[in-house]
């Protein structure tokens, strides 16, 4: 992953598509000379990031700008990228642990520069999730909701519908988090399936709702609702008592009722507003919920043999660098989820009686989860 920072704006190179790379570099224009470039790669040999780095370095050379005065590396110590940044004299190098996977790295060194403001919310959520008392642990409760909604064996997909434009990428983040962590062919008891996909809820009203309500019931829905439409004092009424923000709220309520009327389960996660702290809390919540859910269904959430296989074969065919193997999968879980103490506790509540619980007291960022049967 390569980030561009200029004038407090961020651009990303997250694909090795030449057209996409050219577009992002062209958007910088004369701002290239004042742009900070953050290069993130655990090994430094992953083809996507390596290609993006080489393309950006060429753009700096063509512009007559010294890249080393603009480059920052976030990588493992003594990796290919770390050694390159040290030898070339980049602005800074930040180390990352080898046991932190890409999909769970946002709140590690990876996110320190591009996402520093989200760390407060993530820290509050992390603290709330460290209790081993299940009924007081929001991530454990969310994982149990998934467990119940997917018949205890990952038999249903999760469709994520956030009702806010600024959360569009969050649904895609969850898609990567869930599919890479839970999308394994087998668990200890047999076959397992659980995937995540989604788009903005209001956009998908006509594209997906027909399928969700009347199609094959092989899913459960997660709605993400935001209570605040605009900053205080900036809202106005389209007509007496009605603002523009009432419409997506009505769409969410109507879609949820329509799904409920046809026996489609759903979970609703509600936040007060979309802000760095609340987004950080959401990321931390789902990272931990995925780890706990995987433990419930006997899946190793911290390795990805399919992804490694693609890199090892596809990149090797082009004579490039293969992706290095993951290490210490469960060290991540032990540090973040207390799984060694939680997984053997008996659940002393009936999951199907969940209605609504508020985890805002401990987390400060109000978040609610509702499950409908």
C-alpha positions in Angstrom: 0.0 0.0 0.0 1.3 3.5 -0.9 -0.3 6.6 0.6 0.1 10.2 -0.7 -0.3 13.1 1.7 -0.6 16.6 0.4 -2.5 19.6 1.8 -4.0 17.2 4.4 -5.5 15.1 1.6 -4.8 11.4 1.2 -4.6 9.4 -2.0 -4.0 5.6 -2.2 -2.2 3.2 -4.6 -3.7 -0.1 -3.6 -3.6 -1.9 -6.9 -0.9 -2.6 -9.5 -3.1 -1.2 -12.3 -1.0 1.2 -14.5 -4.0 3.3 -15.4 -5.1 3.8 -11.8 -1.5 4.6 -10.7 -1.1 7.2 -13.5 -4.4 8.8 -12.6 -3.5 9.2 -8.9 0.0 10.6 -9.7 -1.5 13.0 -12.3 -3.9 14.3 -9.7 -1.0 15.6 -7.6 0.3 17.9 -10.3 2.7 20.5 -8.9 1.8 19.3 -5.3 4.1 16.3 -5.9 7.1 18.3 -4.6 5.2 18.8 -1.2 3.8 15.3 -0.9 4.7 12.8 1.8 4.7 9.2 0.5 4.1 6.4 3.0 5.0 2.9 1.8 3.5 0.1 3.8 4.6 -3.5 3.4 5.4 -6.2 6.0 8.0 -7.9 3.9 8.8 -5.2 1.4 8.6 -7.8 -1.4 4.8 -7.9 -2.0 4.4 -7.2 -5.7 1.5 -4.7 -5.4 3.3 -2.3 -3.0 6.7 -2.8 -4.7 5.3 -1.9 -8.1 3.5 1.2 -6.7 6.7 2.3 -5.1 8.7 2.0 -8.3 6.1 3.9 -10.2 6.1 6.7 -7.7 9.8 6.9 -7.5 9.9 7.2 -11.3 7.4 10.1 -11.1 9.6 11.9 -8.6 12.7 11.4 -10.8 10.8 12.7 -13.8 9.9 15.8 -11.8 13.4 16.3 -10.6 12.4 15.8 -7.0 14.5 13.7 -4.5 12.2 10.9 -3.4 14.2 10.1 -0.3 13.2 13.5 1.2 9.5 12.5 0.9 9.5 8.7 1.7 8.4 7.0 4.9 8.5 3.2 5.3 6.3 1.1 7.6 7.6 -2.4 7.6 9.3 -5.2 9.5 12.8 -4.5 10.8 15.5 -5.6 8.3 13.0 -6.3 5.6 13.7 -5.5 2.0 11.8 -2.2 2.3 13.4 -1.4 5.7 16.9 -1.8 4.2 16.0 0.1 1.1 14.7 3.1 3.2 17.7 3.0 5.5 20.3 2.9 2.6 18.5 5.6 0.6 18.0 7.8 3.7 14.2 8.1 3.7 12.5 10.6 6.1 11.5 7.9 8.6 11.1 4.2 9.2 8.5 2.6 11.5 8.7 -1.0 12.5 5.7 -3.4 12.5 5.4 -6.9 14.1 5.5 -9.9 11.8 2.3 -11.4 13.5 0.1 -8.5 12.5 -1.9 -9.3 9.3 -2.8 -6.7 6.8 -6.5 -6.9 7.5 -6.0 -6.3 11.2 -3.2 -3.8 11.0 -5.1 -0.5 10.8 -4.6 0.3 14.5 -1.0 -0.9 14.5 2.0 1.0 13.2 0.4 0.8 9.8 -2.3 3.4 10.8 -0.2 5.6 13.0 0.3 8.3 10.3 -2.8 8.0 8.0 -5.3 7.2 10.8 -3.9 8.5 14.0 -7.1 10.2 15.0 -8.9 6.9 15.0 -6.7 5.4 17.7 -8.6 7.0 20.5 -11.9 5.2 19.6 -10.0 2.0 18.9 -8.3 2.2 22.3 -11.6 2.7 24.1 -13.2 -0.2 22.3 -10.2 -2.4 22.9 -10.4 -1.7 26.7 -14.2 -2.5 26.7 -13.5 -5.8 24.9 -10.8 -7.0 27.3 -13.3 -8.3 29.9 -13.8 -12.0 30.0 -17.4 -11.6 31.2 -19.3 -12.3 28.0 -22.4 -10.2 28.7 -20.2 -7.2 29.2 -18.0 -7.7 26.1 -19.4 -6.0 23.0 -17.3 -7.9 20.5 -18.2 -11.2 22.2 -21.9 -10.3 22.0 -21.6 -9.3 18.3 -19.8 -12.6 17.6 -22.5 -14.6 19.3 -25.1 -12.7 17.2 -23.2 -13.9 14.1 -22.9 -17.4 15.5 -26.7 -17.6 15.9 -27.5 -15.9 12.6 -25.2 -18.3 10.7 -26.6 -21.4 12.4 -23.4 -21.9 14.4 -21.4 -23.1 11.4 -20.9 -20.2 9.1 -23.6 -21.3 6.7 -24.7 -17.7 5.8 -23.1 -14.7 4.2 -23.1 -11.3 5.9 -24.4 -8.4 3.8 -23.3 -5.1 5.1 -25.5 -2.0 4.4 -24.1 1.3 5.8 -26.6 4.2 5.5 -23.9 6.9 5.1 -21.7 7.8 2.1 -18.7 8.1 4.3 -19.0 4.5 5.4 -18.9 3.0 1.9 -15.3 2.0 2.3 -16.0 0.5 5.7 -18.3 -2.1 4.2 -15.4 -3.0 1.8 -13.0 -3.1 4.7 -15.4 -5.6 6.4 -15.5 -7.6 3.3 -11.7 -8.1 3.3 -11.6 -8.6 7.1 -14.3 -11.3 7.1 -13.5 -13.1 3.8 -9.8 -13.4 4.5 -10.3 -14.4 8.1 -13.3 -16.7 7.9 -13.4 -17.8 4.3 -11.7 -21.1 4.9 -12.7 -24.3 3.1 -12.6 -26.5 6.2 -12.8 -26.2 10.0 -12.2 -28.8 12.6 -15.8 -30.1 12.2 -16.1 -30.0 8.4 -16.9 -27.4 5.7 -17.3 -23.8 6.7 -18.5 -20.7 4.7 -18.9 -17.1 5.7 -18.4 -14.2 3.5 -19.2 -10.5 3.5 -20.3 -8.1 0.8 -22.1 -4.8 0.7 -22.6 -1.3 -0.6 -24.3 1.8 0.7 -27.7 0.9 2.0 -29.6 3.7 0.2 -27.8 2.9 -3.1 -28.7 -0.8 -2.8 -32.4 -0.3 -2.1 -33.3 -1.5 -5.6 -30.1 -3.3 -6.6 -30.0 -5.9 -3.7 -33.2 -5.7 -1.7 -35.3 -7.8 -4.1 -32.7 -10.6 -3.9 -32.4 -10.2 -0.1 -36.1 -10.3 0.6 -37.3 -12.9 -1.9 -34.1 -14.7 -3.0 -32.3 -17.7 -1.4 -32.1 -17.0 2.4 -28.4 -17.7 2.6 -27.4 -14.5 4.4 -28.0 -12.2 7.3 -27.8 -8.4 7.1 -25.8 -6.0 9.1 -27.2 -2.4 9.0 -24.9 0.4 10.0 -27.0 3.4 11.1 -25.7 6.9 11.9 -27.8 9.1 14.0 -26.3 12.5 13.2 -26.8 13.7 9.6 -24.9 17.0 9.7 -22.8 18.9 12.3 -25.0 20.7 14.8 -26.5 23.9 13.4 -26.0 22.9 9.8 -29.2 20.9 9.2 -32.3 22.4 7.6 -35.8 21.1 6.8 -36.9 20.2 3.3 -40.5 20.6 4.6 -41.8 21.1 8.1 -40.3 18.5 10.4 -38.5 16.6 7.7 -34.8 16.8 6.8 -32.9 15.1 4.0 -31.4 12.7 6.6 -34.8 11.3 7.5 -35.0 9.5 4.2 -32.1 7.1 4.6 -33.3 6.5 8.1 -36.7 5.6 6.7 -35.1 3.4 4.1 -33.2 1.5 6.8 -36.3 1.0 8.9 -38.4 -0.1 5.9 -35.8 -2.5 4.6 -35.3 -4.0 8.0 -39.0 -4.5 8.4 -39.4 -6.0 4.9 -36.6 -8.5 5.6 -38.1 -9.3 9.0 -41.5 -10.0 7.5 -39.9 -12.7 5.4 -37.8 -14.3 8.1 -34.5 -12.7 7.2 -32.2 -12.0 10.2 -30.5 -8.7 10.6 -28.1 -7.0 13.1 -28.1 -3.2 13.4 -25.0 -1.3 14.6 -25.8 2.4 15.4 -23.2 5.1 16.0 -23.8 8.7 16.9 -21.8 10.2 14.0 -19.1 9.3 11.5 -16.0 10.7 13.1 -12.4 9.4 13.4 -13.1 8.2 17.0 -16.3 6.3 16.1 -14.8 4.7 13.0 -11.8 3.6 15.0 -14.1 2.0 17.6 -16.0 0.2 14.8 -12.8 -1.2 13.3 -11.7 -2.4 16.7 -15.1 -3.9 17.4 -15.2 -5.9 14.2 -11.5 -7.0 14.4 -12.2 -8.6 17.8 -15.6 -10.0 16.9 -14.1 -11.8 13.9 -11.5 -13.4 16.1 -14.0 -14.5 18.7 -16.4 -15.8 16.1 -13.7 -17.8 14.4 -12.8 -19.4 17.7 -16.5 -20.4 18.2 -16.6 -22.2 14.8 -13.0 -23.6 15.1 -11.4 -21.6 12.4 -8.0 -20.1 12.3 -8.7 -16.4 11.5 -5.1 -15.4 11.3 -3.8 -17.3 8.3 -4.8 -17.0 4.6 -3.5 -20.0 2.6 -5.6 -19.0 -0.4 -4.1 -15.5 -0.7 -0.6 -16.8 -0.2 -1.2 -19.4 -2.9 -2.3 -16.7 -5.4 0.8 -14.6 -4.7 3.1 -17.6 -4.7 1.9 -18.9 -8.1 0.7 -15.9 -10.0 3.6 -13.6 -9.1 6.1 -16.4 -9.6 4.8 -17.0 -13.1 5.8 -13.4 -13.9 9.3 -13.8 -12.3 8.4 -11.5 -9.4 8.7 -11.9 -5.7 6.4 -14.3 -3.9 4.5 -13.4 -0.7 6.2 -14.6 2.5 4.5 -17.1 4.8 2.6 -15.8 7.8 4.0 -16.6 11.3 2.6 -16.9 14.8 -1.0 -16.8 13.9 -2.4 -17.2 17.3 -0.1 -14.7 19.0 -2.3 -11.9 17.6 -5.4 -13.5 19.1 -3.8 -14.0 22.5 -2.8 -10.4 22.7 -6.0 -8.9 21.5 -8.9 -11.2 22.4 -8.2 -13.1 25.6 -9.3 -16.2 23.7 -7.4 -18.6 25.9 -9.6 -17.5 28.8 -12.9 -16.8 27.0 -13.4 -19.7 24.6 -14.0 -22.3 27.3 -16.6 -20.2 29.2 -20.1 -21.4 29.1 -22.6 -19.0 27.6 -25.1 -18.4 30.4 -27.6 -16.6 28.2 -30.0 -17.5 25.4 -28.8 -15.8 22.3 -32.2 -15.7 20.7 -33.5 -13.3 23.4 -31.1 -10.5 22.4 -33.0 -7.4 21.6 -30.8 -4.4 22.2 -27.8 -3.7 24.2 -25.8 -0.5 24.7 -22.0 -0.6 24.9 -21.7 3.2 24.9 -21.1 3.6 28.6 -17.7 1.9 28.6 -16.8 2.9 25.1 -17.9 6.6 25.2 -18.7 6.3 21.4 -22.3 5.2 21.5 -22.8 1.9 19.6 -25.8 -0.3 19.7 -26.5 -3.8 18.3 -29.9 -5.2 17.6 -30.7 -8.6 16.3 -34.1 -9.4 14.8 -35.5 -12.9 14.4 
